[in-house]
Amino acid sequence: MNIIEYKEQIQHPLQEATLCFLVRDGEVLLAMKKRGFAKGKFNGVGGKANQGETIEETATRETFEEIGVQVENLQKVASLECFFPENISLGQHVTVFIAKEWKGNPTETEEMDPKWFKLNEIPYENMWPDELIWLPQVLAGKTVKAQFMFGTNDLIIDQNIEITN
């Protein structure tokens, strides 16, 4: 089954979610997920939207809850649809932001352990496999619109990617 066939079968909208990556002087902040979905993986910070909340409000709230930082001037850099045929409820539409301005220092919480990485030392082997495809693009200043279908062990079984400057 491919993404087009799968989308025809979906009966409900994807869960709206966010990711936010703090960027400074050739470094990106990633956080190790300590519990729940994606436990044990590095990622940006973020989560699911609450009812009535804009996606920017979600990114701001989640970043503060997960690492204690108040982001400013969010830049939307990607729109990702993630499908999990083996567990339909995990499907998400993820809006990805980069923040170059914030207040506070990233701090470990019950959910996330933040760490700065040089752009050439990002631990892709400890991240979702799709991030190796789109994250370098957004860190290079490009915009990405993509769809990923994940199978067993979170392997990508289909993908559609559009990259613009």
C-alpha positions as CSV (number, residue, x, y, z in Angstrom):
1,M,0.0,0.0,0.0
2,N,1.2,3.5,-0.8
3,I,0.4,6.9,0.8
4,I,-2.3,7.7,-1.9
5,E,-4.1,4.5,-1.3
6,Y,-3.8,4.8,2.4
7,K,-5.2,8.4,2.5
8,E,-8.3,7.2,0.6
9,Q,-9.1,4.9,3.5
10,I,-8.6,7.3,6.4
11,Q,-11.9,8.2,8.0
12,H,-10.8,11.0,10.3
13,P,-8.4,14.0,10.2
14,L,-4.8,13.6,11.3
15,Q,-3.9,14.8,14.8
16,E,-2.4,18.3,14.6
17,A,1.0,18.5,16.2
18,T,4.2,20.6,16.2
19,L,7.9,20.4,16.3
20,C,10.2,23.3,17.2
21,F,13.9,23.4,16.7
22,L,16.0,26.1,18.5
23,V,18.9,27.2,16.3
24,R,22.0,29.3,17.2
25,D,25.5,29.8,15.8
26,G,25.8,26.6,13.9
27,E,24.0,24.5,16.5
28,V,20.5,23.0,16.9
29,L,18.8,22.0,20.1
30,L,17.4,18.5,20.1
31,A,15.8,16.8,23.1
32,M,15.8,13.1,24.1
33,K,12.2,12.0,24.6
34,K,12.1,10.3,28.1
35,R,8.5,8.9,28.0
36,G,5.6,8.1,25.8
37,F,5.5,8.2,22.0
38,A,9.0,8.3,20.5
39,K,10.7,7.5,23.9
40,G,14.4,7.2,23.4
41,K,14.7,9.3,20.3
42,F,16.1,12.8,19.8
43,N,13.8,15.3,18.2
44,G,12.7,18.8,18.3
45,V,10.3,19.8,21.1
46,G,6.6,19.8,20.5
47,G,3.4,18.0,20.8
48,K,-0.3,17.8,20.0
49,A,-2.6,20.8,19.6
50,N,-5.3,21.5,22.2
51,Q,-8.8,22.2,21.0
52,G,-9.1,25.9,20.0
53,E,-5.3,26.5,19.9
54,T,-3.5,27.7,16.8
55,I,-0.5,25.7,15.7
56,E,1.8,28.6,16.7
57,E,0.3,28.6,20.2
58,T,0.8,24.9,20.4
59,A,4.5,25.2,19.5
60,T,5.0,28.0,22.0
61,R,3.2,26.1,24.8
62,E,4.8,22.8,24.1
63,T,8.3,24.3,24.0
64,F,7.8,26.0,27.3
65,E,6.3,22.9,28.9
66,E,9.0,20.5,27.6
67,I,12.2,22.6,28.0
68,G,11.2,25.8,29.9
69,V,11.9,28.2,27.0
70,Q,9.6,31.0,25.7
71,V,10.1,31.0,21.9
72,E,9.7,34.2,19.9
73,N,9.3,34.8,16.1
74,L,8.6,31.2,15.1
75,Q,9.4,30.5,11.4
76,K,7.3,27.8,9.8
77,V,9.7,25.5,7.8
78,A,7.9,22.3,7.2
79,S,4.5,20.6,6.9
80,L,4.7,16.8,7.4
81,E,2.0,14.2,7.2
82,C,3.0,11.0,9.1
83,F,1.0,7.8,8.6
84,F,1.2,4.6,10.6
85,P,-1.0,1.9,8.9
86,E,-0.3,-0.5,11.8
87,N,-1.8,2.0,14.3
88,I,-4.0,4.6,12.6
89,S,-4.4,6.6,15.8
90,L,-0.7,7.7,15.6
91,G,-1.2,9.5,12.3
92,Q,-0.2,13.2,12.6
93,H,0.0,16.4,10.6
94,V,3.2,18.0,12.0
95,T,4.0,21.7,11.5
96,V,7.7,22.3,12.0
97,F,9.1,25.6,13.3
98,I,12.6,27.0,13.8
99,A,13.2,29.5,16.5
100,K,16.3,31.7,16.6
101,E,15.0,33.9,19.4
102,W,13.8,32.8,22.9
103,K,13.8,33.7,26.5
104,G,15.2,31.3,29.1
105,N,17.7,28.4,29.1
106,P,16.7,25.0,27.9
107,T,16.1,22.8,30.9
108,E,15.5,19.1,31.4
109,T,11.9,18.1,32.4
110,E,10.1,14.9,33.1
111,E,9.5,14.5,29.4
112,M,12.6,15.9,27.6
113,D,16.3,16.2,28.1
114,P,17.6,19.0,25.8
115,K,21.1,19.0,24.3
116,W,22.9,21.2,21.7
117,F,24.4,19.6,18.6
118,K,26.7,21.1,16.0
119,L,24.9,21.0,12.6
120,N,27.4,18.5,11.3
121,E,27.1,16.2,14.4
122,I,23.3,15.7,14.5
123,P,22.6,12.1,15.8
124,Y,20.3,11.0,13.0
125,E,20.8,7.4,14.0
126,N,18.9,8.1,17.2
127,M,16.1,10.0,15.5
128,W,13.0,9.2,13.3
129,P,14.3,8.0,9.9
130,D,12.4,10.8,8.0
131,E,14.4,13.5,9.8
132,L,17.5,12.5,7.9
133,I,15.6,13.5,4.8
134,W,13.9,16.8,5.7
135,L,15.8,18.2,8.7
136,P,19.0,19.0,6.8
137,Q,16.9,20.8,4.3
138,V,15.1,23.1,6.8
139,L,18.4,23.8,8.6
140,A,19.8,24.9,5.3
141,G,17.0,27.4,4.9
142,K,14.6,25.5,2.7
143,T,10.9,24.7,3.2
144,V,9.6,21.2,3.1
145,K,6.2,19.7,2.5
146,A,6.3,15.9,2.8
147,Q,4.3,12.7,3.6
148,F,5.8,9.7,5.2
149,M,4.3,6.3,5.8
150,F,6.0,4.2,8.5
151,G,5.9,0.4,8.8
152,T,7.3,-2.1,11.3
153,N,10.2,-0.7,13.5
154,D,9.3,2.8,12.2
155,L,10.9,2.2,8.8
156,I,9.7,4.4,6.0
157,I,7.7,2.4,3.5
158,D,6.5,5.3,1.3
159,Q,7.3,9.0,1.0
160,N,6.5,12.1,-1.0
161,I,8.7,15.2,-0.6
162,E,8.6,18.7,-2.0
163,I,11.4,21.1,-1.2
164,T,11.4,24.8,-2.0
165,N,13.8,27.7,-1.4
